[in-house]
Amino acid sequence: MRNQSFNFDEALKQLQSGKNLLGTDGILTPLIKQLTEAALQAEIEHYLSTTSIDTRKNGYTRKTVKSTSGQFELKTPRDRSGAFEPQLIKKNQTKLSEDIDNKILSLFALGMSYRDIQKHVAELYGLEISDGAITHIT
């Protein structure tokens, strides 16, 4: 989980050296993080400019988000009143998209055991999924 901005030239060098695009420490993970944080920043700015509530920015909340490109720590902006509800990554949401759920459902439909699904998801995406999470998804 890197906290730096995405560097296209560095990413190209890493790709040429054989580094993975996706998964834990994948080349695209910092880009996904940067784009998501920029979109959340735009959301709160729009919210603050259109709301009738007397509020303002009040820092960030950090959370670990899982995506098909790996997991990363995301800084979610918040407002002083606590009324801001981000739309891209909602409060308490820990997955960027439902793609992971769909892949888990596909693996389960193929007859894979929970342990095999856990191993497969960990190998492909660098994500640890609990038995409870798989049960909830399936």
C-alpha positions as CSV (number, residue, x, y, z in Angstrom):
1,M,0.0,0.0,0.0
2,R,1.9,3.0,-1.3
3,N,1.0,6.6,-0.5
4,Q,2.6,8.2,-3.5
5,S,1.1,9.6,-6.7
6,F,0.9,7.5,-9.8
7,N,4.0,7.8,-11.9
8,F,3.4,6.7,-15.5
9,D,7.0,6.4,-16.4
10,E,7.8,4.3,-13.3
11,A,4.7,2.1,-14.0
12,L,6.0,1.5,-17.5
13,K,9.4,0.5,-16.2
14,Q,7.8,-1.9,-13.7
15,L,5.6,-3.4,-16.3
16,Q,8.6,-4.0,-18.6
17,S,10.4,-5.6,-15.7
18,G,7.6,-8.1,-15.3
19,K,5.7,-6.7,-12.3
20,N,2.0,-7.6,-12.1
21,L,-0.6,-5.0,-13.1
22,L,-3.1,-6.2,-10.5
23,G,-3.0,-7.7,-7.0
24,T,-1.1,-6.7,-3.9
25,D,1.5,-4.1,-4.9
26,G,0.2,-4.2,-8.5
27,I,1.2,-1.4,-10.8
28,L,-2.4,0.0,-11.2
29,T,-3.2,0.0,-7.5
30,P,-1.8,3.5,-6.8
31,L,-3.6,4.9,-9.9
32,I,-7.0,3.4,-8.7
33,K,-6.4,4.9,-5.3
34,Q,-5.5,8.4,-6.7
35,L,-8.5,8.4,-9.0
36,T,-10.9,7.3,-6.3
37,E,-9.6,9.9,-3.8
38,A,-9.9,12.7,-6.5
39,A,-13.5,11.6,-7.2
40,L,-14.3,11.6,-3.5
41,Q,-12.8,15.1,-3.2
42,A,-15.0,16.3,-6.1
43,E,-18.0,14.8,-4.4
44,I,-17.5,16.6,-1.1
45,E,-16.8,19.9,-2.9
46,H,-20.0,19.6,-4.9
47,Y,-21.9,18.6,-1.8
48,L,-20.6,21.6,0.2
49,S,-21.4,24.0,-2.6
50,T,-25.0,22.8,-3.0
51,T,-26.1,21.9,0.5
52,S,-28.2,24.2,2.7
53,I,-26.7,22.7,5.9
54,D,-24.1,24.9,7.6
55,T,-21.1,22.6,7.4
56,R,-17.5,22.5,6.0
57,K,-14.7,20.0,5.4
58,N,-13.4,18.3,8.5
59,G,-10.5,16.1,7.5
60,Y,-10.5,12.5,6.3
61,T,-11.4,9.1,7.5
62,R,-9.0,6.2,6.5
63,K,-10.3,2.8,5.5
64,T,-8.9,-0.2,3.6
65,V,-10.7,-0.7,0.3
66,K,-10.6,-4.0,-1.7
67,S,-10.8,-4.0,-5.5
68,T,-9.9,-6.3,-8.3
69,S,-6.6,-4.4,-8.7
70,G,-5.6,-5.1,-5.0
71,Q,-6.4,-3.4,-1.7
72,F,-5.3,0.0,-0.6
73,E,-5.9,2.6,2.1
74,L,-8.3,5.3,1.1
75,K,-8.7,8.7,2.5
76,T,-12.4,9.6,2.5
77,P,-13.2,13.2,3.1
78,R,-15.8,14.1,5.7
79,D,-17.7,17.2,6.7
80,R,-18.1,18.7,10.2
81,S,-21.8,17.9,10.5
82,G,-21.4,14.3,9.4
83,A,-24.2,14.6,6.8
84,F,-22.0,14.0,3.7
85,E,-22.6,10.6,2.2
86,P,-20.1,9.7,-0.5
87,Q,-21.6,7.9,-3.5
88,L,-18.6,6.3,-5.0
89,I,-17.5,4.5,-1.8
90,K,-20.3,4.8,0.7
91,K,-19.8,4.9,4.5
92,N,-18.9,1.4,5.7
93,Q,-18.3,0.1,2.2
94,T,-15.0,-1.8,1.9
95,K,-15.2,-3.0,-1.7
96,L,-14.7,-0.7,-4.7
97,S,-17.1,-2.7,-6.9
98,E,-19.2,-5.9,-6.9
99,D,-16.7,-7.6,-9.3
100,I,-15.1,-9.5,-6.4
101,D,-18.5,-10.7,-5.2
102,N,-19.4,-11.9,-8.8
103,K,-16.1,-13.7,-9.1
104,I,-16.6,-15.5,-5.7
105,L,-20.1,-16.5,-6.8
106,S,-18.7,-17.9,-10.1
107,L,-16.1,-19.9,-8.2
108,F,-18.7,-21.2,-5.7
109,A,-21.0,-22.2,-8.6
110,L,-18.1,-24.2,-10.1
111,G,-18.1,-26.2,-6.9
112,M,-15.0,-24.8,-5.3
113,S,-14.7,-25.1,-1.5
114,Y,-14.4,-22.0,0.7
115,R,-10.7,-22.7,1.3
116,D,-10.1,-23.0,-2.5
117,I,-12.0,-19.8,-3.1
118,Q,-9.9,-18.0,-0.4
119,K,-6.7,-19.2,-1.9
120,H,-7.7,-18.3,-5.4
121,V,-8.8,-14.7,-4.5
122,A,-5.6,-14.3,-2.5
123,E,-3.5,-15.4,-5.4
124,L,-5.3,-13.3,-8.0
125,Y,-6.1,-10.1,-6.1
126,G,-4.0,-10.2,-3.0
127,L,-7.1,-10.1,-0.9
128,E,-7.9,-12.1,2.2
129,I,-11.6,-13.1,2.3
130,S,-13.0,-14.8,5.4
131,D,-15.4,-17.8,5.5
132,G,-18.1,-15.4,6.8
133,A,-17.6,-13.0,3.9
134,I,-17.9,-15.9,1.4
135,T,-21.0,-17.2,3.2
136,H,-22.5,-13.7,3.1
137,I,-21.8,-13.4,-0.7
138,T,-23.0,-16.8,-1.6
